[in-house]
Amino acid sequence: MLNSNMMHLDIKTLTALLYLLEERNVGRVANKLYLSQPAMSRTLSRLREAFDDPLFIRTHKEMLPTAKALALEMPLRQILEQMNGLSNDQEFVPHKSERVFRLQTSHYQAQAYMPTIAERFYQLAPNASLETSLVTENSLLRSENQTVDAVLCSEYVQLPSRFESKILGRERFGCIMAKDHPLAVQPTISLDEFLSYNHVLVTLGGSSQIYSESALGDRAKERRYTLRTPYFMSALEAVGKTDLLFSTSQLLAYRFQEQFGLVIKPLPYDFPPIDYCLSWPSEQSQDPGGMWLRNLCTNVVQSMIPYPVVS
């Protein structure tokens, strides 16, 4: 009976049934399978129809399996083991997928790359979902058990030991100012001139650390930050309307140079390029869907970043 009922069910649907027997919670199973709640509900409906049984009864605490569902568990495990052994049909088919992908980025990378990532994502996987959230310097360390498929971040983000990472490319910092700033007419600016003006600091999700200060050495204490914000776009627009100076990666400044009335000058001190990385949990390294998302992000970022690093 199990075999005949399974004829029209794929591995993922049967795996959902096994996970439901283990977890007894629809939300947790949806997360494990990267499905949205509506997609998970449709999966449960297909299972109930295939086996002509409710399979699970909802209570205020959990989903209780019916006698039929409990009887299915052992043969289901055996058949899934056989199917997984015979098939690498874990291959990911983007245009058929309803998976929910979870991508974390910094504010900067969300502005710089997410619009193009989203464009490519929905061209290739129109029925899938992409959920993005903010990554800060130590947010991954604070929530090691959170579900995430990929992380776009700078070298300053601290990764858990179980994460793998690769460098996608580098960006150089420049000094951003308004086009009518007193220093805008000069081809270069001196360090004394640079330090005589007030500055903007974009924090990494609220961090108080200032990584560029070390490059200024003893003169770092002379730099005055009179605007601190976690938002790159707000910082760029504010710079275009004030005499504030902003030391940051140049990609977004060039993109919005005309809109916000900006000028980009070389920094008057040596500051090394910033590495931008793609990271992911090592246990998902061979996940076909995760590999697809990582390849998509890699291709987008390396097509846009000023100094791509191709491994």
Summary of the structure (lengths in Angstrom):
residues: 311
radius of gyration: 25.2
end to end distance: 50.8
largest distance: 82.4
contacts: 929
relative contact order: 0.14
helix: 45%
strand: 23%
